Amino acid sequence: MLTTVVQRLVLPVGRPVPPHPSTVDTREQRPAYVPVASVCAPSGAPNVVVILVDDMGFGASSAYGGPCEMPVAERLADGGLRYTRFHTTAMCSPTRAALLTGRNHHSVGMGFVTDMATPAPGYTAEMPASAATVARVLTLNGYATGAFGKMHETPRHEITPVARSIAGPPTGRGSSGSTAFSARR
């Protein structure tokens, strides 16, 4: 059995390059069988869970001294898991975009809430394909991913039955499965 080591330095993982023909006469050439490597999560890879709670700062959770009792968060924090360098934009759409891409919200077109999108650079509410999300990177590495809840990352002109039939659901962003809805006021 042929075992192929999947190189994860460049995503998506590409097909192996078949060898060049060894003869000029096409009648003597044989097609090279190049198996496509099956990409799955590496052995021992951890589960990844990202939870974004709207309108809740660090000071609200009991894990950080706040009044909202969160016993699981307290246990995680007591075990050393505390994130203190997450920067919020104080708006839902830009914060989600920054969290999901690891980039500045303006650089992925989410400078403002998607309902207020403009043609100005950084404010279009349309993430470029070059802005891979955490879900996209995990999917390309063989993980099964999902997104659940209110996303609020889709501009108004894409929230119509016609736009959905053309572009698909607004939750693409790399999740292999999703249940989401766009906010409407």
Residue pairs with C-beta under 8 A, 6 or more apart in sequence:
2 35
4 16
4 35
4 37
6 13
6 37
6 39
7 13
8 42
8 141
11 132
11 137
11 140
11 141
12 140
13 37
13 39
13 140
15 34
15 36
16 34
16 35
16 36
16 37
17 34
18 31
18 32
18 34
19 32
21 29
22 29
23 29
38 142
39 140
39 141
39 142
40 142
41 141
41 142
41 143
42 141
42 142
45 141
45 143
48 134
48 138
48 143
50 99
50 100
50 134
52 95
52 96
52 99
54 92
54 150
56 68
57 88
58 64
58 66
58 84
59 65
59 66
60 66
60 67
60 68
61 68
61 70
61 73
62 68
62 69
62 70
62 71
62 73
62 74
63 70
63 73
63 74
63 76
63 77
63 82
64 77
64 82
86 99
87 98
88 95
89 95
89 98
89 105
91 112
91 113
92 113
92 152
92 183
93 110
93 112
93 113
93 114
93 125
93 152
93 153
94 105
94 110
94 111
94 112
94 113
95 105
96 110
96 151
96 152
96 153
97 103
97 105
97 108
97 109
97 110
97 127
97 153
98 104
98 105
98 108
98 110
100 133
100 134
100 135
100 173
101 108
101 127
101 131
101 132
101 133
101 134
102 134
103 131
105 111
106 122
106 123
107 122
107 131
108 127
108 128
108 131
109 122
109 123
109 124
109 125
109 126
109 127
109 128
109 131
110 125
110 127
110 153
111 120
111 122
111 123
112 118
112 123
112 125
113 152
114 125
114 152
114 153
114 154
114 155
114 156
115 155
115 156
115 183
115 185
116 123
117 123
117 124
117 125
117 126
117 155
117 156
117 157
118 124
124 155
125 153
125 154
125 155
126 155
127 133
127 153
127 173
132 174
133 173
133 174
134 174
135 145
135 147
135 173
135 174
135 175
136 173
136 174
137 174
138 145
138 174
139 145
139 174
139 175
139 176
140 174
144 176
144 177
145 174
145 175
145 176
145 177
146 175
146 176
146 177
146 178
146 179
147 171
147 173
147 175
147 177
147 178
147 179
147 180
148 178
148 179
148 180
149 179
149 180
150 180
150 181
150 182
150 183
151 170
151 171
151 180
151 181
151 182
152 182
152 183
153 170
153 173
153 182
154 170
154 182
157 163
158 164
158 167
158 170
159 170
159 182
159 184
164 170
169 178
169 180
170 180
170 182
171 178
171 180
